[in-house]
Amino acid sequence: MVNFSKKLTTDQIPGWEEHYFNYKLLKDRVKEYTEQTKEGNRDRRRVLKDFSKLLDDEIEKIVLFMIEQQGLIAARLEDLGKKKARLQDLPLLQEISELREDYREVGLDLVKLLKFVDINANAVRRILKKFDERLGDKFTDYYVSSRSNHPYSQLKQVFKHVGIGAVVGALSRNLGDLEEREGSYLNIYDQHPLAIPKDPIIDLIKATADRLTNSTNFLRFLGQHALIAQEDTTGSEVEHIEEDKYHFISLVLNLVNTFLYMVNTYIIVPTADDYATSLGAAATVCGVVIGSMAVAQIFSSVYFSAWSNRSYFRPLLFSSVMLLLGNVMYALAYDLKSLVILLVGRLLCGLGSARAVNRRYISDCVPPRIRMQASAAFVSASALGMACGPALAGVLQANVKVSVFTINQDTLPGWVMAFGWFVYLIWLWISFREPALDADAKDFHEDSSSSSSTRYSEKEELEQGLAEQLMPPSNEDDQTGQGERSTLRPASSVVSAYRLLTPSVKVQLLIYFMLKYAMEILLSESSVVTSYYFGWNTSTIAVFLAILGLTVLPVNAIVGTYISNMFEDRQILLASEAVLLVGILLSFRVAGTNYTAAQYVCSALLTFVSAEVLEGVNLSLLSQVMSSRLSRGTFNGGLLSTEAGTLARVAADGTITLAGGVLGRGALLNATMLPSLLICLASIAATMSTYNSLFY
């Protein structure tokens, strides 16, 4: 692996060398500053001023060249437009074909310019990282916030590539006009953007531009919820995963596992309080019943993540068996009149949580060309499972005795899920195909969540400058070849993973904890609160929770398709936190007033929907600010986010049980909403403190 300086030189476009960011010069200057400040021969404030000026000069050089090249491209488009106008009077098939190729050549030059910007953006990010590491200053935060938010910002010109959209529009319109329309008189402005026929060169331009802007459509936005690393498929250097490692039915089995697990998690929510009281416990013990699954998941996430380094079939098999046994015990607890059996059953279900395996299978074994679709399907399966669980509980209404077994609304969720996992277990045993690992892959698999680890190694050399927000992982070192190789190794423990967390990553994990805490409080105590204040029965509660769950996909569709393209992610993040805060405040019961169902429903919708929007944007940002070393290995970013969310669920369910047991059902609502309020305020304050480091 060559170091970054050499790779930067290798990747430069011939003839443009003098216009690139002079990374070597600035790296040498950082070395000089380091030696001088250590010896006390240089004032630190003078160093910051000098280095800022050097950076400004280099960025200005890049920006002026960009503008010059955009002008040349615009002039070529103007000339082609005149040529096209002359052809309209006497259209000749050969000349139209030649004109179309001329437009495509302009498109290829635009792609070349975008790659020029990408390399320079990465160089800027890396030199800022190096300066912070060597001199121990938080210079990056100052430089980015002062330059990017200024009205005359040249830094923003690099990362927002102003003017590119107009050029893409001109190319799209003219290439569209030159295509055969079969009698249609529509142009691109008369059609929805997604319905416009795309020339391959336009797709290539958009894919290249997306690397810089991180702009996203619904599929990409939804897929980012999974925190599954996506390959850049625009470069010819990408080595695709071997097709023989991809098995469609095995992917489907992973998605079904995800769906069934989420159904299993939420199917007991409408009846957990009734089940607890039937066993002689308080209704608020439902918090422990629901949360015990999350407690076990804290541990299962780690060993399943490690297990999936070597196999996918065996952990999925183990998961199915544990969930089958856990649901049988959950159902038998009623006739055995044992709360302990009930809780052990839920713990076994939590120990069978194979979401880490499902995520890793998509990352490891699904080809890059469809990995985004698979990631979106993973999130969709989770969302549908979340909605189907409570809805299914509302349907399972019976009260019969079969031999010695009682079949009622409390035990049916256990029996139904046990049957579901039994069928899944047979299907898994018959149809799942373990992907083959060659010897080299087996040796390296511990260090990578992708069997094609070399692709990640190469990609680290050209990480998205803007998408990384110019905030580098603290432990990277690109000075030497050995340093380059050390950056390839993923975190080997929780401690080493924690050391890779920058302040921005820590804040995003706090936000994830907060939103999961608020959602779990809302969902887990819904049956207790609604039955106490409004007298809702199990079916009504189930319908209400199912409606909440069904908002997941449409909300993400709106945010991913429209809102995320209108506003920066950091703006949506802060706005969502504010709306979530309003939802929490609205949920409080004010003494002396009548607490109505309308108030509860409105507060629940605001809280749940804003938390859903927040989760999407939060994980999108987290995937960008996180070190590339956390994209693979056992202790990866997906595991960290899962653990943060699981801890939040455990804390929330514990809060419900504790507050209900000490204060009673009448004070449960306000007592559980207060911690949510405080954590939400803390997350907003933390977001404000790192807002500038979340710049796109």
C-alpha positions as CSV (number, residue, x, y, z in Angstrom):
1,M,0.0,0.0,0.0
2,V,1.5,3.3,-1.1
3,N,1.1,6.3,1.2
4,F,-1.3,9.0,0.4
5,S,1.2,11.4,-1.0
6,K,2.2,8.9,-3.7
7,K,-1.3,7.9,-4.4
8,L,-2.3,11.5,-4.8
9,T,0.4,11.9,-7.4
10,T,-0.5,8.7,-9.2
11,D,-4.2,9.6,-9.5
12,Q,-3.7,13.1,-10.8
13,I,-5.1,13.8,-14.3
14,P,-2.2,14.4,-16.8
15,G,-1.8,18.1,-17.6
16,W,-3.6,19.3,-14.4
17,E,-0.8,18.5,-12.0
18,E,0.0,22.1,-11.1
19,H,-3.6,22.8,-10.1
20,Y,-3.9,20.1,-7.5
21,F,-3.7,20.7,-3.7
22,N,0.0,20.6,-2.8
23,Y,-0.3,18.0,-0.1
24,K,3.4,17.3,0.1
25,L,4.3,21.0,0.7
26,L,1.8,21.3,3.5
27,K,2.8,18.0,5.1
28,D,6.4,19.2,5.2
29,R,5.2,22.5,6.7
30,V,3.3,20.6,9.4
31,K,6.5,18.7,10.2
32,E,8.5,22.0,10.5
33,Y,5.8,23.5,12.7
34,T,5.9,20.4,14.9
35,E,9.7,20.6,15.4
36,Q,9.6,24.4,15.9
37,T,6.9,24.4,18.5
38,K,8.5,21.6,20.4
39,E,11.7,23.6,20.6
40,G,9.8,26.7,21.5
41,N,11.1,28.6,18.4
42,R,7.7,29.3,17.0
43,D,4.6,31.0,18.5
44,R,1.6,28.8,18.2
45,R,-0.7,31.6,17.2
46,R,1.6,32.5,14.4
47,V,1.7,28.9,13.3
48,L,-2.1,28.8,13.1
49,K,-2.2,32.0,11.1
50,D,0.5,30.9,8.6
51,F,-1.1,27.5,8.1
52,S,-4.5,29.0,7.6
53,K,-3.1,31.3,4.9
54,L,-1.4,28.4,3.2
55,L,-4.6,26.4,3.2
56,D,-6.6,29.4,1.8
57,D,-4.1,29.9,-1.0
58,E,-4.2,26.2,-2.0
59,I,-8.0,26.1,-1.9
60,E,-8.3,29.3,-3.9
61,K,-6.0,27.7,-6.5
62,I,-8.3,24.7,-6.7
63,V,-11.5,26.8,-6.9
64,L,-10.2,29.2,-9.6
65,F,-9.2,26.2,-11.7
66,M,-12.7,24.6,-11.2
67,I,-14.3,27.8,-12.3
68,E,-12.0,28.0,-15.4
69,Q,-12.9,24.4,-16.3
70,Q,-16.6,24.9,-15.8
71,G,-16.3,27.9,-18.1
72,L,-14.7,25.8,-20.8
73,I,-17.3,23.2,-20.5
74,A,-20.1,25.8,-20.6
75,A,-18.5,27.3,-23.8
76,R,-18.4,23.8,-25.4
77,L,-22.0,23.3,-24.5
78,E,-22.9,26.7,-26.1
79,D,-21.1,25.7,-29.3
80,L,-22.8,22.4,-29.4
81,G,-26.1,24.2,-28.9
82,K,-25.5,26.3,-31.9
83,K,-24.6,23.2,-33.9
84,K,-27.8,21.5,-32.7
85,A,-29.9,24.5,-33.8
86,R,-28.5,24.3,-37.3
87,L,-29.4,20.7,-37.5
88,Q,-33.1,21.2,-36.6
89,D,-33.8,22.6,-40.1
90,L,-32.3,19.6,-41.9
91,P,-31.8,16.7,-39.4
92,L,-29.4,14.1,-40.6
93,L,-29.2,10.8,-38.7
94,Q,-25.3,10.6,-38.8
95,E,-24.8,14.2,-37.7
96,I,-27.3,13.7,-34.8
97,S,-25.4,10.7,-33.7
98,E,-22.1,12.6,-33.9
99,L,-23.6,15.5,-31.9
100,R,-24.8,13.1,-29.3
101,E,-21.3,11.7,-28.9
102,D,-19.9,15.2,-28.6
103,Y,-22.3,15.9,-25.7
104,R,-21.2,12.6,-24.1
105,E,-17.5,13.7,-24.4
106,V,-18.4,16.9,-22.5
107,G,-20.1,14.7,-19.9
108,L,-16.9,12.6,-19.5
109,D,-14.9,15.8,-19.1
110,L,-17.3,16.8,-16.3
111,V,-16.7,13.5,-14.6
112,K,-13.0,14.1,-14.8
113,L,-13.5,17.5,-13.2
114,L,-15.6,16.0,-10.4
115,K,-12.9,13.4,-9.7
116,F,-10.4,16.3,-9.6
117,V,-12.5,17.9,-6.9
118,D,-12.9,14.6,-5.0
119,I,-9.1,14.1,-4.8
120,N,-8.5,17.6,-3.6
121,A,-11.3,17.5,-1.0
122,N,-9.7,14.3,0.4
123,A,-6.3,16.0,0.5
124,V,-7.7,18.9,2.4
125,R,-9.3,16.6,5.0
126,R,-6.1,14.6,5.4
127,I,-3.9,17.6,6.0
128,L,-6.3,19.0,8.6
129,K,-6.2,15.7,10.3
130,K,-2.4,15.6,10.3
131,F,-2.2,19.1,11.7
132,D,-4.5,18.3,14.6
133,E,-2.6,15.1,15.4
134,R,0.9,16.6,15.2
135,L,0.2,19.9,17.0
136,G,-2.6,18.8,19.3
137,D,-4.9,21.7,18.3
138,K,-8.6,21.5,17.3
139,F,-7.7,23.5,14.2
140,T,-10.1,21.6,12.0
141,D,-13.2,22.7,13.9
142,Y,-12.1,26.4,13.7
143,Y,-11.1,26.3,10.1
144,V,-14.1,24.5,8.8
145,S,-16.6,26.5,10.8
146,S,-15.0,29.9,9.9
147,R,-14.6,29.1,6.2
148,S,-17.6,26.9,5.4
149,N,-20.2,29.2,7.0
150,H,-18.8,32.4,5.5
151,P,-20.8,34.0,2.6
152,Y,-17.7,34.2,0.5
153,S,-16.6,30.7,1.3
154,Q,-14.2,29.1,-1.1
155,L,-14.2,25.9,0.9
156,K,-17.9,25.5,0.3
157,Q,-17.2,25.9,-3.5
158,V,-15.0,22.8,-3.3
159,F,-17.5,20.6,-1.5
160,K,-20.8,21.9,-2.9
161,H,-19.4,22.1,-6.5
162,V,-21.6,25.1,-7.3
163,G,-22.6,25.2,-11.0
164,I,-22.3,21.5,-11.7
165,G,-26.1,21.0,-11.5
166,A,-26.7,23.5,-14.3
167,V,-24.2,21.7,-16.5
168,V,-25.8,18.4,-15.8
169,G,-29.2,19.9,-16.6
170,A,-27.9,21.2,-19.9
171,L,-26.4,17.8,-20.8
172,S,-29.6,15.9,-19.8
173,R,-31.9,18.2,-21.7
174,N,-29.8,18.1,-24.9
175,L,-29.1,14.4,-24.8
176,G,-32.9,13.9,-24.2
177,D,-33.8,16.1,-27.2
178,L,-31.5,14.1,-29.4
179,E,-33.1,10.7,-28.5
180,E,-35.9,9.2,-30.4
181,R,-39.1,10.1,-28.6
182,E,-41.6,8.1,-30.6
183,G,-43.8,11.1,-31.3
184,S,-43.6,12.6,-27.8
185,Y,-43.2,16.3,-27.5
186,L,-42.3,16.2,-23.8
187,N,-39.0,17.6,-22.6
188,I,-37.3,17.0,-19.2
189,Y,-39.1,19.9,-17.5
190,D,-42.5,18.3,-18.3
191,Q,-41.6,15.0,-16.5
192,H,-40.8,13.9,-13.0
193,P,-37.0,13.6,-12.5
194,L,-37.3,9.9,-11.9
195,A,-39.2,9.3,-15.1
196,I,-36.7,11.1,-17.4
197,P,-34.8,8.6,-19.6
198,K,-31.2,8.6,-18.5
199,D,-28.2,8.5,-20.8
200,P,-25.4,6.3,-19.3
201,I,-23.1,9.3,-19.1
202,I,-25.7,11.2,-16.9
203,D,-25.8,8.2,-14.5
204,L,-22.0,8.3,-14.3
205,I,-22.0,12.0,-13.6
206,K,-24.6,11.7,-10.9
207,A,-22.9,8.8,-9.2
208,T,-19.6,10.7,-9.2
209,A,-21.3,13.9,-7.9
210,D,-23.0,11.9,-5.2
211,R,-19.6,10.9,-3.7
212,L,-19.1,14.6,-3.0
213,T,-22.5,15.8,-1.9
214,N,-23.7,12.6,-0.3
215,S,-27.1,13.6,-1.8
216,T,-29.6,10.7,-1.4
217,N,-32.8,9.3,-2.8
218,F,-35.2,7.2,-0.8
219,L,-33.5,3.9,-1.4
220,R,-30.1,5.3,-0.4
221,F,-31.6,7.1,2.6
222,L,-33.4,4.0,3.8
223,G,-30.4,1.8,3.2
224,Q,-28.2,4.0,5.4
225,H,-30.4,3.0,8.4
226,A,-28.6,-0.4,8.3
227,L,-25.1,1.1,8.6
228,I,-23.9,-1.3,6.0
229,A,-20.8,-0.2,4.0
230,Q,-21.7,0.5,0.4
231,E,-19.1,0.2,-2.4
232,D,-18.4,2.9,-4.9
233,T,-19.2,1.2,-8.2
234,T,-18.2,4.0,-10.5
235,G,-14.5,3.2,-10.7
236,S,-13.1,0.5,-12.8
237,E,-10.8,-0.5,-10.0
238,V,-13.7,-1.9,-7.9
239,E,-13.5,-5.7,-7.7
240,H,-17.0,-7.1,-7.4
241,I,-17.8,-9.8,-5.0
242,E,-17.7,-13.1,-6.7
243,E,-21.2,-14.0,-7.9
244,D,-20.9,-17.6,-6.6
245,K,-20.9,-16.1,-3.0
246,Y,-24.3,-14.5,-3.6
247,H,-27.3,-16.7,-3.0
248,F,-30.7,-15.0,-3.3
249,I,-32.6,-17.5,-1.1
250,S,-30.0,-17.1,1.6
251,L,-30.4,-13.3,1.5
252,V,-34.2,-13.8,1.7
253,L,-33.7,-16.0,4.8
254,N,-31.7,-13.3,6.5
255,L,-34.4,-10.7,5.7
256,V,-37.1,-13.1,7.0
257,N,-35.1,-13.6,10.2
258,T,-35.0,-9.8,10.6
259,F,-38.8,-9.5,10.0
260,L,-39.7,-12.4,12.4
261,Y,-37.4,-11.1,15.1
262,M,-39.1,-7.6,15.1
263,V,-42.5,-9.2,15.1
264,N,-41.4,-11.3,18.1
265,T,-40.2,-8.2,19.9
266,Y,-43.4,-6.1,19.6
267,I,-46.1,-8.8,19.4
268,I,-46.3,-8.9,23.2
269,V,-46.5,-5.1,23.8
270,P,-50.3,-4.9,23.8
271,T,-50.8,-7.8,26.2
272,A,-47.7,-7.7,28.4
273,D,-49.4,-5.8,31.2
274,D,-52.3,-8.2,31.2
275,Y,-50.0,-11.3,31.2
276,A,-48.1,-9.8,34.2
277,T,-51.2,-9.3,36.3
278,S,-52.5,-12.8,35.5
279,L,-49.3,-14.1,37.1
280,G,-49.8,-12.0,40.2
281,A,-47.4,-9.2,39.3
282,A,-48.1,-5.5,38.9
283,A,-49.1,-4.3,35.4
284,T,-46.0,-2.1,35.3
285,V,-43.8,-5.2,35.4
286,C,-44.6,-5.3,31.7
287,G,-41.5,-3.1,31.4
288,V,-39.3,-5.9,32.7
289,V,-41.1,-8.5,30.5
290,I,-40.6,-6.4,27.3
291,G,-37.1,-5.2,28.3
292,S,-35.7,-8.6,29.3
293,M,-35.3,-9.4,25.6
294,A,-33.2,-6.3,25.1
295,V,-31.0,-7.2,28.1
296,A,-30.0,-10.4,26.5
297,Q,-29.5,-8.7,23.2
298,I,-26.7,-6.6,24.7
299,F,-24.6,-9.8,24.9
300,S,-26.0,-11.6,21.9
301,S,-25.1,-8.8,19.5
302,V,-21.4,-9.2,20.5
303,Y,-21.1,-12.9,20.1
304,F,-23.2,-13.1,17.0
305,S,-21.0,-10.3,15.4
306,A,-17.9,-12.4,16.3
307,W,-19.5,-15.7,15.2
308,S,-20.4,-14.2,11.8
309,N,-16.7,-13.8,11.1
310,R,-16.6,-17.5,10.3
311,S,-20.1,-18.7,9.5
312,Y,-23.6,-17.4,8.8
313,F,-25.5,-20.7,8.8
314,R,-24.6,-21.8,12.3
315,P,-25.4,-18.6,14.1
316,L,-28.7,-18.4,12.2
317,L,-29.5,-22.0,13.2
318,F,-28.7,-21.2,16.8
319,S,-30.8,-18.1,16.7
320,S,-33.8,-20.0,15.4
321,V,-33.5,-22.7,18.1
322,M,-33.2,-20.1,20.9
323,L,-36.2,-18.1,19.7
324,L,-38.3,-21.3,19.3
325,L,-37.5,-22.5,22.8
326,G,-37.9,-18.9,24.2
327,N,-41.4,-18.5,22.7
328,V,-42.5,-22.0,24.0
329,M,-41.4,-21.0,27.5
330,Y,-43.2,-17.7,27.2
331,A,-46.4,-19.5,26.3
332,L,-46.1,-22.2,29.0
333,A,-45.5,-19.6,31.8
334,Y,-49.3,-19.0,32.0
335,D,-50.2,-22.6,32.9
336,L,-47.1,-23.0,35.0
337,K,-48.1,-19.7,36.8
338,S,-44.4,-18.6,36.8
339,L,-43.2,-15.1,36.1
340,V,-39.6,-16.6,36.2
341,I,-40.4,-18.9,33.2
342,L,-41.9,-16.0,31.4
343,L,-38.8,-13.8,31.8
344,V,-36.4,-16.7,31.0
345,G,-38.4,-17.3,27.8
346,R,-37.9,-13.6,26.8
347,L,-34.2,-13.8,27.7
348,L,-33.8,-16.7,25.4
349,C,-35.5,-14.8,22.7
350,G,-33.1,-11.9,23.2
351,L,-30.1,-14.4,23.1
352,G,-31.4,-15.4,19.7
353,S,-31.1,-11.9,18.2
354,A,-29.2,-12.4,14.9
355,R,-29.5,-8.9,13.5
356,A,-25.7,-8.6,13.6
357,V,-25.5,-11.7,11.3
358,N,-28.2,-10.4,9.0
359,R,-26.3,-7.1,8.6
360,R,-23.0,-8.8,8.1
361,Y,-24.3,-11.2,5.5
362,I,-25.5,-8.2,3.4
363,S,-22.1,-6.5,3.8
364,D,-20.1,-9.6,3.1
365,C,-22.0,-11.7,0.5
366,V,-24.3,-9.3,-1.5
367,P,-22.6,-7.8,-4.6
368,P,-22.2,-4.0,-4.5
369,R,-24.5,-3.6,-7.5
370,I,-27.5,-4.6,-5.3
371,R,-26.2,-4.0,-1.8
372,M,-28.1,-0.7,-1.4
373,Q,-31.3,-2.4,-2.3
374,A,-30.6,-5.2,0.1
375,S,-29.8,-2.7,2.9
376,A,-33.1,-0.9,2.2
377,A,-34.9,-4.3,2.3
378,F,-33.2,-5.0,5.7
379,V,-34.6,-1.7,7.1
380,S,-38.0,-2.3,5.5
381,A,-38.2,-5.8,7.0
382,S,-37.5,-4.3,10.4
383,A,-40.1,-1.6,10.0
384,L,-42.8,-4.0,8.7
385,G,-42.1,-6.4,11.6
386,M,-42.4,-3.6,14.0
387,A,-45.9,-2.8,12.6
388,C,-47.1,-6.4,12.2
389,G,-46.2,-7.4,15.7
390,P,-48.8,-5.3,17.5
391,A,-51.3,-5.8,14.7
392,L,-51.0,-9.6,15.0
393,A,-51.5,-9.4,18.7
394,G,-54.8,-7.6,18.1
395,V,-56.0,-10.5,15.9
396,L,-55.0,-13.3,18.3
397,Q,-58.1,-13.2,20.5
398,A,-59.1,-16.6,21.9
399,N,-59.8,-18.3,25.2
400,V,-59.8,-22.1,24.9
401,K,-58.2,-25.1,26.6
402,V,-56.3,-27.6,24.5
403,S,-55.4,-30.6,26.8
404,V,-53.4,-28.9,29.6
405,F,-52.5,-25.8,27.6
406,T,-54.4,-22.5,27.8
407,I,-54.8,-20.7,24.5
408,N,-55.7,-17.0,25.1
409,Q,-54.5,-13.5,24.1
410,D,-51.6,-13.8,26.5
411,T,-50.2,-17.1,25.4
412,L,-51.1,-17.0,21.7
413,P,-48.2,-14.7,20.8
414,G,-45.8,-17.3,22.2
415,W,-47.4,-20.2,20.4
416,V,-47.7,-18.4,17.1
417,M,-44.1,-17.2,17.1
418,A,-42.8,-20.6,18.1
419,F,-44.6,-22.1,15.1
420,G,-43.2,-19.3,12.9
421,W,-39.7,-20.0,14.0
422,F,-40.2,-23.8,13.6
423,V,-41.2,-23.3,10.0
424,Y,-38.3,-20.9,9.5
425,L,-35.9,-23.4,11.0
426,I,-36.9,-26.1,8.5
427,W,-36.7,-23.6,5.6
428,L,-33.2,-22.5,6.8
429,W,-31.9,-26.1,7.1
430,I,-33.1,-27.0,3.6
431,S,-32.4,-23.8,1.6
432,F,-29.5,-21.8,3.2
433,R,-26.2,-22.0,1.4
434,E,-23.1,-21.1,3.4
435,P,-20.9,-18.8,1.3
436,A,-17.5,-20.4,0.5
437,L,-14.4,-18.7,1.9
438,D,-11.0,-19.3,0.4
439,A,-8.0,-19.7,2.6
440,D,-6.9,-16.1,2.4
441,A,-10.4,-14.8,3.2
442,K,-10.6,-17.1,6.2
443,D,-7.3,-15.7,7.6
444,F,-8.4,-12.1,7.1
445,H,-12.0,-12.4,7.9
446,E,-11.4,-11.4,11.6
447,D,-10.1,-8.1,10.4
448,S,-12.9,-7.3,7.9
449,S,-16.6,-7.5,7.6
450,S,-16.1,-7.9,3.9
451,S,-14.4,-10.9,2.3
452,S,-13.1,-8.5,-0.3
453,S,-11.1,-6.5,2.2
454,T,-8.7,-5.1,-0.3
455,R,-11.4,-3.0,-1.7
456,Y,-11.8,-1.3,1.6
457,S,-8.1,-0.8,1.8
458,E,-8.0,1.0,-1.5
459,K,-11.2,3.0,-0.6
460,E,-9.6,4.3,2.6
461,E,-7.1,6.1,0.4
462,L,-9.8,8.0,-1.3
463,E,-12.5,8.4,1.3
464,Q,-15.1,11.1,0.7
465,G,-13.6,14.3,1.8
466,L,-16.9,16.1,2.4
467,A,-18.7,13.1,3.7
468,E,-16.1,12.7,6.3
469,Q,-16.8,16.3,7.2
470,L,-13.1,17.0,7.4
471,M,-13.1,15.4,10.8
472,P,-10.7,12.5,10.6
473,P,-10.4,9.5,12.8
474,S,-7.9,10.3,15.5
475,N,-5.9,7.1,15.2
476,E,-5.1,7.2,11.4
477,D,-1.6,7.7,10.2
478,D,-0.7,8.0,6.6
479,Q,2.9,9.1,6.9
480,T,4.4,5.7,6.2
481,G,3.5,2.5,4.5
482,Q,3.4,0.8,8.0
483,G,1.0,3.5,9.2
484,E,-1.2,2.9,6.1
485,R,-1.4,-0.8,6.9
486,S,-2.2,-0.1,10.6
487,T,-5.3,2.0,9.5
488,L,-6.7,-1.1,7.8
489,R,-7.1,-3.1,11.0
490,P,-10.5,-2.8,12.5
491,A,-11.1,-2.2,16.3
492,S,-10.2,-5.4,18.2
493,S,-12.2,-4.6,21.4
494,V,-14.7,-2.2,22.8
495,V,-11.9,-0.1,24.3
496,S,-10.1,0.3,20.9
497,A,-13.5,1.0,19.2
498,Y,-14.2,3.7,21.8
499,R,-10.8,5.3,21.1
500,L,-11.8,5.7,17.5
501,L,-14.9,7.8,18.5
502,T,-14.6,11.5,17.7
503,P,-16.8,14.0,19.6
504,S,-19.1,14.1,16.6
505,V,-19.5,10.3,16.7
506,K,-20.2,10.3,20.4
507,V,-22.9,12.9,20.0
508,Q,-24.5,10.9,17.2
509,L,-24.5,7.8,19.5
510,L,-26.0,9.9,22.3
511,I,-28.8,11.0,19.9
512,Y,-29.4,7.4,18.9
513,F,-29.7,6.4,22.6
514,M,-32.1,9.3,23.2
515,L,-34.4,8.5,20.3
516,K,-34.5,4.8,21.1
517,Y,-35.2,5.6,24.8
518,A,-38.1,7.9,23.9
519,M,-39.6,5.4,21.5
520,E,-39.3,2.5,23.9
521,I,-41.0,4.5,26.7
522,L,-43.8,5.4,24.3
523,L,-44.3,1.8,23.0
524,S,-43.7,-0.2,26.2
525,E,-46.0,1.8,28.5
526,S,-48.7,2.4,25.9
527,S,-50.9,-0.5,27.1
528,V,-50.6,0.6,30.8
529,V,-51.2,4.3,30.1
530,T,-54.1,3.9,27.6
531,S,-55.9,1.3,29.7
532,Y,-55.6,3.5,32.8
533,Y,-56.6,6.8,31.3
534,F,-58.9,5.9,28.4
535,G,-60.0,2.3,29.1
536,W,-58.6,1.0,25.8
537,N,-58.7,-2.8,25.2
538,T,-56.1,-5.0,23.7
539,S,-57.4,-4.7,20.1
540,T,-57.5,-0.8,20.3
541,I,-54.0,-0.7,21.6
542,A,-52.8,-3.1,18.9
543,V,-54.4,-1.0,16.1
544,F,-52.8,2.2,17.6
545,L,-49.3,0.7,17.8
546,A,-49.7,-0.9,14.3
547,I,-50.6,2.6,12.8
548,L,-47.5,4.1,14.5
549,G,-45.3,1.3,13.1
550,L,-46.8,1.8,9.6
551,T,-45.6,5.4,9.5
552,V,-42.0,4.3,9.3
553,L,-41.8,3.7,5.5
554,P,-43.8,6.7,4.3
555,V,-42.0,9.1,6.7
556,N,-38.6,7.8,5.4
557,A,-39.9,8.1,1.8
558,I,-40.7,11.8,2.3
559,V,-37.5,12.6,4.1
560,G,-35.3,10.5,1.8
561,T,-36.9,11.7,-1.5
562,Y,-37.6,15.4,-0.8
563,I,-36.5,16.9,2.6
564,S,-33.0,15.5,2.5
565,N,-32.5,17.1,-0.9
566,M,-33.8,20.5,0.3
567,F,-31.9,20.8,3.6
568,E,-28.6,19.7,5.1
569,D,-28.6,16.6,7.3
570,R,-27.5,18.7,10.3
571,Q,-30.4,21.0,9.9
572,I,-32.9,18.1,9.7
573,L,-31.2,16.6,12.7
574,L,-31.7,19.7,14.9
575,A,-35.2,20.3,13.7
576,S,-36.2,16.7,14.4
577,E,-34.8,16.9,17.9
578,A,-36.9,20.1,18.5
579,V,-40.1,18.4,17.2
580,L,-39.3,15.4,19.4
581,L,-38.9,17.7,22.4
582,V,-42.4,19.2,21.6
583,G,-43.9,15.7,21.4
584,I,-42.4,14.8,24.9
585,L,-43.6,18.1,26.4
586,L,-47.1,17.5,25.0
587,S,-47.3,14.1,26.6
588,F,-47.1,15.3,30.2
589,R,-50.3,15.3,32.2
590,V,-50.8,18.7,33.8
591,A,-52.2,18.5,37.3
592,G,-55.8,19.6,37.5
593,T,-56.6,19.0,33.8
594,N,-58.3,16.2,32.0
595,Y,-55.8,14.0,30.1
596,T,-57.5,13.2,26.8
597,A,-56.9,10.5,24.2
598,A,-56.4,13.3,21.6
599,Q,-53.6,14.8,23.5
600,Y,-51.9,11.4,24.0
601,V,-52.3,10.4,20.3
602,C,-51.0,13.7,19.1
603,S,-48.0,13.6,21.4
604,A,-47.3,9.9,20.4
605,L,-47.4,10.7,16.7
606,L,-45.1,13.7,17.1
607,T,-42.7,11.7,19.3
608,F,-42.7,8.6,17.1
609,V,-42.5,10.3,13.7
610,S,-39.8,12.8,14.7
611,A,-37.8,9.9,16.2
612,E,-38.1,8.0,12.9
613,V,-36.9,11.0,11.0
614,L,-34.2,11.6,13.5
615,E,-33.0,7.9,13.3
616,G,-32.6,8.1,9.5
617,V,-30.7,11.4,9.6
618,N,-28.7,10.3,12.6
619,L,-27.5,7.1,11.1
620,S,-26.8,8.8,7.8
621,L,-24.5,11.3,9.6
622,L,-23.1,8.6,11.8
623,S,-22.0,6.6,8.7
624,Q,-20.2,9.7,7.5
625,V,-18.4,10.9,10.7
626,M,-17.4,7.4,11.8
627,S,-13.9,6.1,11.2
628,S,-13.5,3.7,8.2
629,R,-11.9,1.3,10.7
630,L,-15.4,0.9,12.3
631,S,-17.0,-0.2,9.0
632,R,-15.7,-3.8,9.6
633,G,-14.6,-6.3,12.2
634,T,-16.5,-7.6,15.2
635,F,-16.7,-4.2,16.9
636,N,-18.1,-2.3,14.0
637,G,-20.2,0.8,13.8
638,G,-23.4,-1.2,13.3
639,L,-22.6,-3.1,16.6
640,L,-22.0,0.2,18.4
641,S,-25.2,1.7,17.3
642,T,-27.1,-1.5,18.1
643,E,-25.6,-1.6,21.6
644,A,-26.5,2.1,22.2
645,G,-30.1,1.4,21.1
646,T,-30.3,-1.8,23.1
647,L,-29.0,-0.1,26.2
648,A,-31.6,2.7,25.7
649,R,-34.4,0.1,25.5
650,V,-33.2,-1.6,28.7
651,A,-33.0,1.7,30.5
652,A,-36.4,2.7,29.3
653,D,-38.1,-0.6,30.3
654,G,-36.3,-0.4,33.7
655,T,-37.6,3.1,34.2
656,I,-41.2,2.0,33.5
657,T,-41.0,-0.9,36.0
658,L,-39.3,1.2,38.7
659,A,-41.5,4.3,38.3
660,G,-44.7,2.1,38.2
661,G,-43.6,0.1,41.2
662,V,-42.6,3.1,43.4
663,L,-45.1,5.8,42.3
664,G,-48.0,3.7,40.9
665,R,-49.8,3.8,37.6
666,G,-51.3,7.3,38.2
667,A,-47.8,8.9,38.2
668,L,-46.2,6.6,35.6
669,L,-46.7,8.9,32.6
670,N,-45.0,12.0,34.0
671,A,-42.3,10.0,35.8
672,T,-41.2,8.2,32.7
673,M,-41.4,11.3,30.4
674,L,-39.2,13.4,32.7
675,P,-36.0,11.4,31.9
676,S,-36.9,11.5,28.2
677,L,-37.2,15.3,28.4
678,L,-33.8,15.6,30.1
679,I,-32.0,13.3,27.7
680,C,-33.5,15.1,24.8
681,L,-32.4,18.5,26.1
682,A,-28.9,17.1,26.6
683,S,-28.8,15.8,23.0
684,I,-29.9,19.1,21.6
685,A,-27.1,20.9,23.6
686,A,-24.6,18.3,22.4
687,T,-25.7,18.7,18.8
688,M,-25.2,22.5,19.0
689,S,-21.7,22.0,20.4
690,T,-20.7,19.9,17.4
691,Y,-22.9,21.5,14.8
692,N,-20.0,23.0,12.8
693,S,-18.2,19.7,12.6
694,L,-21.3,18.2,10.9
695,F,-20.7,20.5,7.9
696,Y,-21.3,19.0,4.4
